[in-house]
Amino acid sequence: MKYLIFISFLVACSSRSEQLSEKAKEIEVHKTRPAQCRVIGKVEGKNGQGSKELALNDALNQAAEKGANGLFVNQEVPNGNNVSLYATAYDCE
């Protein structure tokens, strides 16, 4: 029983950022730092399954929560099964 609860907890934690929110789907990911945009803040997308795409989803969801409509990925850090993306959230009008 203890193992079942623990596994359920792990699944819940690992799937929290797999889906993009509706607001996150509207965010533009920039290939270069956007010059005419206002910085809203930094975000760190993480994924423990080794997926860069899911780490990006996590970063986009965080940026959406901050009201961003633009994102620039500053750095990707793969570490075994863990992937972290350090990004800047922007308001581009």
C-alpha positions in Angstrom: 0.0 0.0 0.0 2.8 2.4 0.8 4.4 1.8 -2.6 1.1 2.5 -4.4 0.7 5.8 -2.6 4.3 6.7 -3.4 4.0 5.8 -7.1 0.7 7.8 -7.3 2.5 10.8 -5.8 5.4 10.5 -8.3 3.0 10.3 -11.3 1.1 13.3 -10.1 4.3 15.4 -9.7 5.8 14.3 -12.9 2.8 15.1 -15.0 2.0 18.5 -13.6 3.6 20.4 -16.6 3.1 18.1 -19.5 0.1 20.0 -20.8 0.3 23.5 -22.0 -2.3 25.9 -20.6 -4.5 27.8 -23.0 -2.5 31.0 -22.3 0.8 29.2 -22.7 -0.2 28.1 -26.2 -0.4 31.8 -27.3 3.2 32.6 -26.2 5.8 33.1 -28.9 9.1 31.4 -28.4 11.8 33.8 -29.8 15.0 32.5 -31.3 16.9 35.7 -30.3 16.3 38.1 -27.4 13.4 40.4 -28.4 14.7 44.0 -28.4 11.4 45.8 -28.2 9.9 43.8 -25.4 9.6 44.4 -21.6 11.2 41.8 -19.4 8.6 40.3 -17.0 10.8 37.9 -15.2 12.8 34.6 -15.2 11.3 31.2 -15.4 12.9 27.7 -15.0 11.2 24.8 -16.8 12.0 21.4 -15.5 11.3 17.8 -16.5 12.5 14.6 -14.8 11.9 12.4 -17.8 14.7 13.8 -19.9 12.3 15.7 -22.2 13.3 19.1 -23.5 9.8 19.6 -24.9 8.2 19.0 -21.5 10.7 21.3 -19.8 9.7 24.0 -22.3 6.0 23.4 -21.6 6.8 23.9 -17.9 8.6 27.2 -18.7 5.8 28.3 -21.0 3.1 27.6 -18.3 5.1 29.6 -15.8 5.5 32.5 -18.2 1.8 32.5 -19.0 1.1 32.7 -15.2 3.2 35.9 -15.2 1.2 37.4 -18.1 4.0 37.0 -20.7 3.4 36.7 -24.4 7.0 36.0 -25.4 9.7 33.7 -24.1 13.4 33.4 -24.9 15.3 30.3 -23.7 18.7 31.4 -22.3 20.1 28.0 -21.4 19.3 24.3 -21.6 20.9 22.1 -18.9 20.5 18.3 -19.4 21.6 16.2 -16.5 20.7 12.5 -17.0 17.0 12.2 -16.8 16.6 15.8 -15.6 16.3 18.7 -18.0 16.2 22.3 -16.9 15.5 25.3 -19.2 16.3 28.8 -18.0 14.3 31.4 -19.8 13.2 35.0 -19.8 9.5 35.9 -20.0 8.6 39.0 -22.0 5.7 41.3 -22.7 5.9 42.2 -26.4 3.4 44.7 -27.6 
